[in-house]
Amino acid sequence: MKSPMKNTAHSRLLLPVILLLTLLLGACGFQLRGSHELAPELNRLNVAAPITMQRKLNRNLTAMGVQVAPKGTTIPEAFSLRITDTNADQRTISFDRNVSAAEIEYRREFSFELHSPDGTVVLGPVHIDLERVYVHDRDRLLGDADERAVLDRDMNEEAAQRIIHHLRRLSSQQIRDRIAASASANS
C-alpha cells in the first residue's frame, strides 16, 4: 500500500514543474497549430480566387473568425487577398518495361498578393509550389482521373493552409510599415 505522504509530495513537485514548462514554452513563442490569429487589420477580407481555392480559403478563414466577403461581393475598407496565378503541370518521372509512363510528377503552382483597402500591395507576390508523385496505371484510366481529382483537392487545401500561414506571420506593425513605405515611395 502506498503512503499518502509520498503521493502528496509527488503532486507538490509535479505542479511547479508543469507550470515551469508551460512558461518556457510560451516564452519561446510556441503555440498550438491553428491558435495564432491574424492581425486585426485582416479580420475582414475580400478573397478573389478560383472557385475551388476560394471555398477552401473562405472555410479556413471563417473558422478563424475572419469575416470573408461572399463570392462576387466586396466588403468596403477591407484588405483583399488575390490569387493571381495558378498553374498545373505534369511530367513522367519513370517508365515501366513497356516504355509507358509508370510514375508521374504532378505540380501545382499558386501565386497570391495581399492588398490594403487603398490597393497597396502589402504582401506578395508570394509563390507556392507543390509536387506529388502518383503511379500511373494505363489499365485504370478512370482511376487515374480520380487520383488526380484527389490530388487537386489535397493540393488546394495545402496551398490554402500555406497562404493562411503567410498571413499569420504578418503583424499589425509590418502591415503599417509596408503601407507607409509604399506611400513614401509613391510620393
VOPAGU-2260 file (C-alpha; in pm, 1 decimal, decimal comma):
REM VOPAGU-2260
SITE   aa  ch    i         X         Y         Z
SITE  MET   A    0       0,0       0,0       0,0
SITE  LYS   A    1     125,2     347,8     -92,9
SITE  SER   A    2     180,2     605,1     170,6
SITE  PRO   A    3     -44,8     913,8     133,2
SITE  MET   A    4     257,0    1122,4     228,7
SITE  LYS   A    5     452,6    1017,0     -85,8
SITE  ASN   A    6     158,9    1087,1    -317,1
SITE  THR   A    7     114,2    1440,5    -179,5
SITE  ALA   A    8     486,8    1515,6    -207,1
SITE  HIS   A    9     485,3    1391,3    -565,7
SITE  SER   A   10     187,1    1615,7    -651,9
SITE  ARG   A   11     351,4    1918,8    -493,2
SITE  LEU   A   12     663,4    1864,6    -702,6
SITE  LEU   A   13     478,6    1793,6   -1026,7
SITE  LEU   A   14     270,7    2112,7   -1029,1
SITE  PRO   A   15     568,2    2355,8   -1027,5
SITE  VAL   A   16     741,9    2151,2   -1298,0
SITE  ILE   A   17     434,7    2167,7   -1522,2
SITE  LEU   A   18     398,2    2542,1   -1463,3
SITE  LEU   A   19     766,4    2598,6   -1540,5
SITE  LEU   A   20     743,4    2400,9   -1866,0
SITE  THR   A   21     430,5    2592,2   -1968,5
SITE  LEU   A   22     603,4    2925,2   -1907,0
SITE  LEU   A   23     911,6    2817,2   -2101,3
SITE  LEU   A   24     706,6    2702,5   -2399,0
SITE  GLY   A   25     509,4    3026,6   -2401,4
SITE  ALA   A   26     825,3    3237,1   -2367,1
SITE  CYS   A   27     991,0    3074,7   -2668,3
SITE  GLY   A   28     688,6    3151,0   -2887,3
SITE  PHE   A   29     538,2    2801,9   -2900,2
SITE  GLN   A   30     171,9    2797,3   -2996,6
SITE  LEU   A   31     -59,5    2514,0   -3081,9
SITE  ARG   A   32    -124,3    2481,7   -3453,5
SITE  GLY   A   33    -420,4    2696,7   -3553,8
SITE  SER   A   34    -414,0    2900,1   -3235,0
SITE  HIS   A   35    -240,6    3205,7   -3382,1
SITE  GLU   A   36    -488,0    3457,2   -3514,3
SITE  LEU   A   37    -441,0    3712,3   -3790,1
SITE  ALA   A   38    -352,3    4077,3   -3735,1
SITE  PRO   A   39    -670,3    4278,5   -3658,0
SITE  GLU   A   40    -645,8    4454,8   -3995,8
SITE  LEU   A   41    -709,3    4118,0   -4161,4
SITE  ASN   A   42   -1026,2    4029,9   -3968,3
SITE  ARG   A   43   -1227,3    4134,6   -4274,4
SITE  LEU   A   44   -1111,2    4010,2   -4614,5
SITE  ASN   A   45   -1217,0    4014,6   -4974,5
SITE  VAL   A   46   -1093,6    3696,2   -5142,0
SITE  ALA   A   47   -1050,1    3665,3   -5518,2
SITE  ALA   A   48    -953,0    3314,6   -5626,0
SITE  PRO   A   49   -1062,2    3027,8   -5849,4
SITE  ILE   A   50   -1381,3    2881,4   -5703,3
SITE  THR   A   51   -1232,7    2563,3   -5550,5
SITE  MET   A   52    -949,7    2757,1   -5387,2
SITE  GLN   A   53   -1188,4    3029,6   -5272,6
SITE  ARG   A   54   -1409,0    2774,8   -5096,8
SITE  LYS   A   55   -1111,8    2632,2   -4906,9
SITE  LEU   A   56    -980,1    2975,8   -4812,3
SITE  ASN   A   57   -1323,8    3102,1   -4709,3
SITE  ARG   A   58   -1388,7    2795,4   -4494,2
SITE  ASN   A   59   -1049,1    2813,5   -4320,4
SITE  LEU   A   60   -1057,7    3189,9   -4270,7
SITE  THR   A   61   -1416,6    3185,1   -4141,6
SITE  ALA   A   62   -1320,1    2912,5   -3891,8
SITE  MET   A   63   -1057,1    3156,6   -3762,1
SITE  GLY   A   64   -1321,1    3424,4   -3708,9
SITE  VAL   A   65   -1241,2    3627,4   -4021,9
SITE  GLN   A   66   -1533,6    3792,5   -4198,8
SITE  VAL   A   67   -1497,7    3694,9   -4566,1
SITE  ALA   A   68   -1694,6    3863,1   -4843,8
SITE  PRO   A   69   -1925,2    3622,4   -5028,8
SITE  LYS   A   70   -1822,9    3542,0   -5388,6
SITE  GLY   A   71   -1899,7    3831,5   -5619,4
SITE  THR   A   72   -1925,6    4091,2   -5341,6
SITE  THR   A   73   -1675,8    4305,7   -5153,1
SITE  ILE   A   74   -1650,1    4438,1   -4802,2
SITE  PRO   A   75   -1575,1    4813,2   -4811,0
SITE  GLU   A   76   -1245,8    4916,9   -4648,7
SITE  ALA   A   77   -1128,4    4554,5   -4616,6
SITE  PHE   A   78    -798,0    4407,9   -4725,8
SITE  SER   A   79    -802,8    4189,7   -5038,6
SITE  LEU   A   80    -639,3    3851,4   -5081,0
SITE  ARG   A   81    -592,2    3776,5   -5450,4
SITE  ILE   A   82    -478,5    3450,6   -5601,9
SITE  THR   A   83    -306,9    3598,5   -5904,6
SITE  ASP   A   84    -188,4    3284,2   -6079,5
SITE  THR   A   85    -243,0    2908,4   -6070,0
SITE  ASN   A   86     -76,2    2653,5   -6290,9
SITE  ALA   A   87     -82,9    2276,3   -6312,3
SITE  ASP   A   88     172,6    2063,7   -6490,4
SITE  GLN   A   89     280,1    1703,4   -6500,2
SITE  ARG   A   90     577,2    1509,3   -6625,8
SITE  THR   A   91     673,7    1146,9   -6644,7
SITE  ILE   A   92     948,5    1058,1   -6399,8
SITE  SER   A   93     975,4     682,5   -6460,5
SITE  PHE   A   94     871,6     427,2   -6719,7
SITE  ASP   A   95     759,7      64,9   -6697,0
SITE  ARG   A   96     904,3    -220,5   -6900,2
SITE  ASN   A   97     672,7    -132,6   -7192,1
SITE  VAL   A   98     813,1     221,5   -7200,5
SITE  SER   A   99     483,1     359,9   -7074,0
SITE  ALA   A  100     462,7     618,3   -6800,3
SITE  ALA   A  101     483,5     443,3   -6462,0
SITE  GLU   A  102     517,9     736,9   -6223,8
SITE  ILE   A  103     401,9    1088,9   -6289,2
SITE  GLU   A  104     501,9    1402,6   -6105,1
SITE  TYR   A  105     209,3    1641,0   -6071,0
SITE  ARG   A  106     292,5    2004,5   -5993,4
SITE  ARG   A  107      68,1    2289,5   -5887,0
SITE  GLU   A  108     186,2    2648,5   -5861,3
SITE  PHE   A  109      -1,4    2926,2   -5686,3
SITE  SER   A  110      79,2    3297,3   -5655,1
SITE  PHE   A  111    -101,1    3541,4   -5429,5
SITE  GLU   A  112     -91,7    3900,1   -5308,9
SITE  LEU   A  113    -244,9    4084,7   -5017,6
SITE  HIS   A  114    -368,5    4438,4   -5089,7
SITE  SER   A  115    -467,9    4709,1   -4844,4
SITE  PRO   A  116    -807,0    4879,9   -4891,7
SITE  ASP   A  117    -634,4    5155,0   -5094,8
SITE  GLY   A  118    -477,5    4895,9   -5327,4
SITE  THR   A  119    -125,6    4896,2   -5181,0
SITE  VAL   A  120      45,6    4558,8   -5212,8
SITE  VAL   A  121     118,2    4461,0   -4852,3
SITE  LEU   A  122     242,5    4109,5   -4925,5
SITE  GLY   A  123     349,3    3948,9   -5246,9
SITE  PRO   A  124     357,7    3824,2   -5492,3
SITE  VAL   A  125     421,5    3505,2   -5295,8
SITE  HIS   A  126     471,9    3182,1   -5490,2
SITE  ILE   A  127     376,4    2840,5   -5357,6
SITE  ASP   A  128     494,0    2530,0   -5542,9
SITE  LEU   A  129     354,7    2186,7   -5459,5
SITE  GLU   A  130     450,8    1846,9   -5604,6
SITE  ARG   A  131     306,3    1499,3   -5576,7
SITE  VAL   A  132     406,5    1173,8   -5743,3
SITE  TYR   A  133     148,8     913,9   -5833,5
SITE  VAL   A  134     163,8     576,2   -6001,7
SITE  HIS   A  135       8,6     573,0   -6346,4
SITE  ASP   A  136    -172,9     254,4   -6441,8
SITE  ARG   A  137    -265,8     267,5   -6809,9
SITE  ASP   A  138    -521,5      -7,9   -6749,4
SITE  ARG   A  139    -708,5     210,1   -6495,8
SITE  LEU   A  140    -760,8     541,7   -6674,1
SITE  LEU   A  141   -1070,6     622,0   -6468,0
SITE  GLY   A  142    -871,8     550,3   -6151,0
SITE  ASP   A  143    -604,0     793,5   -6267,8
SITE  ALA   A  144    -863,7    1066,8   -6315,5
SITE  ASP   A  145    -998,2    1001,5   -5965,6
SITE  GLU   A  146    -647,9    1010,2   -5820,9
SITE  ARG   A  147    -577,8    1342,3   -5994,4
SITE  ALA   A  148    -901,5    1485,5   -5851,8
SITE  VAL   A  149    -795,4    1378,3   -5501,3
SITE  LEU   A  150    -450,0    1528,5   -5557,7
SITE  ASP   A  151    -608,7    1856,6   -5672,9
SITE  ARG   A  152    -826,7    1873,4   -5359,4
SITE  ASP   A  153    -532,9    1794,9   -5131,5
SITE  MET   A  154    -303,8    2042,4   -5303,8
SITE  ASN   A  155    -568,2    2317,4   -5291,3
SITE  GLU   A  156    -608,7    2252,3   -4918,1
SITE  GLU   A  157    -233,2    2262,3   -4860,7
SITE  ALA   A  158    -198,7    2582,2   -5064,4
SITE  ALA   A  159    -481,8    2742,2   -4864,1
SITE  GLN   A  160    -305,6    2645,0   -4539,0
SITE  ARG   A  161      24,4    2788,9   -4662,5
SITE  ILE   A  162    -142,6    3113,1   -4768,5
SITE  ILE   A  163    -300,0    3147,4   -4425,1
SITE  HIS   A  164      37,9    3070,5   -4267,7
SITE  HIS   A  165     188,2    3365,0   -4460,2
SITE  LEU   A  166     -97,7    3589,6   -4344,6
SITE  ARG   A  167     -47,9    3481,2   -3980,8
SITE  ARG   A  168     314,7    3587,0   -3994,3
SITE  LEU   A  169     216,1    3947,3   -4071,5
SITE  SER   A  170     194,0    4170,2   -3766,1
SITE  SER   A  171      -2,4    4493,7   -3749,0
SITE  GLN   A  172     327,2    4683,9   -3736,7
SITE  GLN   A  173     456,8    4511,8   -4050,8
SITE  ILE   A  174     133,5    4594,4   -4233,7
SITE  ARG   A  175     154,5    4962,5   -4130,9
SITE  ASP   A  176     524,1    4977,3   -4224,8
SITE  ARG   A  177     463,2    4830,1   -4570,1
SITE  ILE   A  178     176,4    5069,3   -4641,0
SITE  ALA   A  179     387,2    5365,1   -4522,1
SITE  ALA   A  180     686,1    5251,7   -4731,6
SITE  SER   A  181     465,9    5222,9   -5039,9
SITE  ALA   A  182     314,4    5567,1   -4976,3
SITE  SER   A  183     656,8    5730,7   -4936,8
SITE  ALA   A  184     786,8    5556,7   -5250,0
SITE  ASN   A  185     490,4    5691,0   -5449,5
SITE  SER   A  186     537,9    6047,6   -5317,9
